[in-house]
Amino acid sequence: MKTFNLLVGGTSKNLPDDWQEYRGEWIGVDRGALNLLKADKQGSIALGDFDSVDSKELDQIEVGFKEVVKLNPIKDDTDTESGVQFVLERDPKAHIRVFGISGGRLDHLLANVLMVLQDRFRMYAEQIELIDRQNNITFYNSGKHTIDKIEGYKYLSFIPLTQIDALTLDDEKYQLHNEMVSNARAFVSNEFIGNKATVYLSNGLVAVIQSKD
């Protein structure tokens, strides 16, 4: 499975300290493309409507990337959604990490988290990972799943995004057994007991967040 790292336009101070060390092909999304250039990080593709950069910065992006995909600024998708869609059309089996998901605007953060509920992304939800300085977000459809603890991340939260008829957390610090979840809610501040944890959901979709203070 090939990995694509999308750097989107969130505040750079919310990126992990080691974000440049992540392996995979880098794609700059909108202002994220400029931030890749500033970090001397080699990106292969720049994509977006580029309404967050000026003409001089756009010139730098056009020179600095092998491929530049310009989107119509009048569109229904966010630039992040367009970036994820672009990758999946090229490689439906891709592992997609999205960096720069958080910053000043809460609507952008919510759009990034909730996009996996869209029909076009739902079947690929488990291939999508959202990362910022303090959080790692993964998604799981129905079934039993093993979660590996990320070093340095203390908290483990489960956010059902849909109705779930039976949710089980049986090897975490705080447990649930066949819990009926009728609508979206948050089970926060759980913790690993060891280096792995499991989650079982009979149906629906859950976001799993590992986080640190």
C-alpha positions as CSV (number, residue, x, y, z in Angstrom):
1,M,0.0,0.0,0.0
2,K,1.5,3.3,-1.1
3,T,1.4,6.2,1.3
4,F,0.5,9.8,0.4
5,N,1.0,12.6,2.8
6,L,-1.2,15.6,2.2
7,L,-0.1,18.9,3.7
8,V,-3.1,21.2,3.8
9,G,-3.4,24.8,4.8
10,G,-3.8,24.6,8.6
11,T,-1.5,26.6,10.9
12,S,2.1,25.3,10.7
13,K,2.6,25.6,14.5
14,N,0.0,22.8,14.9
15,L,2.1,20.3,12.9
16,P,4.0,17.6,14.7
17,D,7.7,18.4,15.3
18,D,8.7,15.4,13.2
19,W,6.2,15.8,10.4
20,Q,9.0,16.1,7.8
21,E,10.3,12.6,8.8
22,Y,7.1,10.8,7.7
23,R,7.8,8.6,4.7
24,G,5.6,8.7,1.6
25,E,4.8,10.9,-1.4
26,W,4.1,14.5,-0.4
27,I,1.3,16.5,-1.9
28,G,0.8,20.2,-1.1
29,V,-2.8,21.2,-0.9
30,D,-3.5,24.9,-1.5
31,R,-1.3,26.9,1.0
32,G,0.2,23.6,2.2
33,A,2.1,23.5,-1.1
34,L,3.8,26.8,-0.2
35,N,4.6,25.5,3.3
36,L,6.2,22.4,1.8
37,L,8.5,24.6,-0.3
38,K,9.4,26.8,2.7
39,A,10.4,23.6,4.6
40,D,12.5,22.4,1.7
41,K,10.4,19.3,1.6
42,Q,10.2,17.8,-1.8
43,G,6.6,17.4,-3.0
44,S,5.5,15.9,-6.2
45,I,2.1,17.5,-6.7
46,A,0.4,20.8,-5.7
47,L,-3.3,21.0,-5.8
48,G,-5.9,23.6,-4.8
49,D,-7.7,26.7,-5.9
50,F,-4.8,28.6,-4.4
51,D,-7.0,31.4,-3.1
52,S,-4.9,31.6,0.0
53,V,-1.7,32.6,-1.8
54,D,-0.8,35.7,-3.8
55,S,0.4,35.7,-7.4
56,K,4.1,35.7,-6.4
57,E,3.6,32.7,-4.1
58,L,1.7,30.9,-6.8
59,D,4.6,31.4,-9.2
60,Q,6.9,29.8,-6.6
61,I,4.5,26.8,-6.4
62,E,4.4,26.4,-10.2
63,V,8.2,26.4,-10.3
64,G,8.6,24.1,-7.3
65,F,6.3,21.2,-8.2
66,K,6.4,18.7,-11.0
67,E,2.6,18.8,-11.3
68,V,0.2,21.6,-10.4
69,V,-3.5,20.9,-10.4
70,K,-5.6,24.1,-10.3
71,L,-9.1,23.8,-9.1
72,N,-12.0,26.2,-9.8
73,P,-12.5,28.3,-6.6
74,I,-16.3,28.0,-7.1
75,K,-16.8,24.4,-6.0
76,D,-18.6,22.3,-3.5
77,D,-15.6,20.5,-2.1
78,T,-13.0,21.8,0.3
79,D,-9.4,21.7,-1.0
80,T,-8.8,18.8,1.5
81,E,-11.7,16.8,0.1
82,S,-10.4,17.5,-3.4
83,G,-6.9,16.3,-2.4
84,V,-8.2,13.1,-0.9
85,Q,-10.4,12.4,-3.9
86,F,-7.5,13.1,-6.2
87,V,-5.3,10.5,-4.5
88,L,-8.0,7.8,-4.4
89,E,-8.7,8.2,-8.1
90,R,-5.0,7.6,-8.8
91,D,-4.6,4.8,-6.2
92,P,-7.8,3.4,-4.5
93,K,-5.6,1.4,-2.1
94,A,-3.6,4.3,-0.9
95,H,-2.9,5.1,2.7
96,I,-3.6,8.8,3.1
97,R,-2.2,10.9,5.9
98,V,-3.6,14.5,6.2
99,F,-1.4,17.0,8.0
100,G,-2.4,20.6,8.9
101,I,-6.0,19.7,9.7
102,S,-6.3,22.1,12.6
103,G,-5.7,25.8,13.2
104,G,-7.9,28.8,13.6
105,R,-11.2,27.8,11.9
106,L,-13.4,25.2,13.6
107,D,-15.4,24.7,10.4
108,H,-12.4,23.5,8.6
109,L,-11.5,21.0,11.3
110,L,-15.0,19.6,11.4
111,A,-15.1,19.3,7.6
112,N,-11.9,17.3,7.7
113,V,-13.2,14.9,10.3
114,L,-16.6,14.5,8.9
115,M,-15.7,14.0,5.3
116,V,-15.4,10.2,5.9
117,L,-19.2,10.1,6.2
118,Q,-19.6,11.0,2.6
119,D,-20.5,8.0,0.4
120,R,-17.5,8.5,-1.9
121,F,-15.1,8.3,1.1
122,R,-16.9,5.9,3.5
123,M,-15.5,2.7,2.0
124,Y,-12.0,4.2,2.2
125,A,-12.3,5.6,5.7
126,E,-9.9,3.1,7.2
127,Q,-7.2,4.3,4.8
128,I,-7.4,7.9,6.0
129,E,-5.5,9.3,8.9
130,L,-5.6,12.9,10.2
131,I,-2.6,14.2,12.1
132,D,-1.8,17.4,14.0
133,R,0.6,18.3,16.8
134,Q,-1.4,16.6,19.6
135,N,-3.8,14.2,17.9
136,N,-3.8,11.2,15.6
137,I,-7.3,10.3,14.2
138,T,-8.1,7.1,12.4
139,F,-11.5,5.7,11.4
140,Y,-13.0,2.2,11.5
141,N,-16.1,0.7,9.9
142,S,-18.0,-2.3,11.4
143,G,-16.0,-5.2,12.7
144,K,-13.2,-5.9,15.3
145,H,-10.1,-3.8,15.0
146,T,-6.7,-3.6,16.8
147,I,-5.3,-0.2,17.6
148,D,-1.5,0.2,18.2
149,K,-0.5,2.7,20.8
150,I,1.5,5.6,19.5
151,E,4.5,6.4,21.8
152,G,3.9,9.6,23.8
153,Y,0.2,9.7,23.3
154,K,-1.6,9.1,26.6
155,Y,-5.3,9.4,25.8
156,L,-7.5,7.2,23.7
157,S,-11.0,8.5,22.7
158,F,-13.7,6.9,20.7
159,I,-16.1,9.1,18.7
160,P,-19.0,7.2,17.1
161,L,-20.0,9.3,14.0
162,T,-23.2,7.3,13.4
163,Q,-25.6,5.1,15.2
164,I,-23.9,1.9,16.5
165,D,-26.0,-1.0,17.7
166,A,-23.3,-2.6,19.7
167,L,-19.9,-1.0,20.7
168,T,-17.4,-2.9,22.7
169,L,-14.2,-1.7,24.4
170,D,-13.1,-4.7,26.5
171,D,-9.3,-4.2,26.9
172,E,-9.1,-0.4,27.6
173,K,-8.9,1.3,31.0
174,Y,-12.6,2.1,30.8
175,Q,-14.8,-0.6,29.2
176,L,-18.0,-0.8,27.3
177,H,-19.8,-4.0,26.4
178,N,-22.3,-4.1,23.6
179,E,-23.2,-0.5,24.2
180,M,-26.0,0.9,22.1
181,V,-25.1,4.3,20.7
182,S,-28.1,6.0,19.2
183,N,-26.4,9.0,17.7
184,A,-23.0,10.7,17.4
185,R,-21.3,11.2,20.8
186,A,-17.9,11.2,22.3
187,F,-16.3,8.7,24.7
188,V,-13.2,10.6,25.6
189,S,-10.1,10.3,27.8
190,N,-9.9,6.5,27.8
191,E,-6.4,5.0,28.0
192,F,-4.5,1.9,26.8
193,I,-3.7,-0.8,29.4
194,G,-0.9,-2.2,27.2
195,N,0.5,-1.4,23.8
196,K,-2.6,-2.4,21.9
197,A,-6.4,-2.0,22.3
198,T,-9.3,-3.4,20.4
199,V,-12.6,-1.9,19.4
200,Y,-15.6,-3.8,18.1
201,L,-18.6,-2.1,16.4
202,S,-21.5,-4.1,15.0
203,N,-22.2,-1.4,12.3
204,G,-21.6,2.2,11.6
205,L,-18.4,4.3,11.8
206,V,-16.2,5.4,14.7
207,A,-13.3,7.9,14.9
208,V,-10.5,6.8,17.2
209,I,-8.3,9.7,18.5
210,Q,-5.0,9.2,20.3
211,S,-4.0,12.5,21.9
212,K,-1.5,14.1,24.3
213,D,-1.6,17.3,26.3
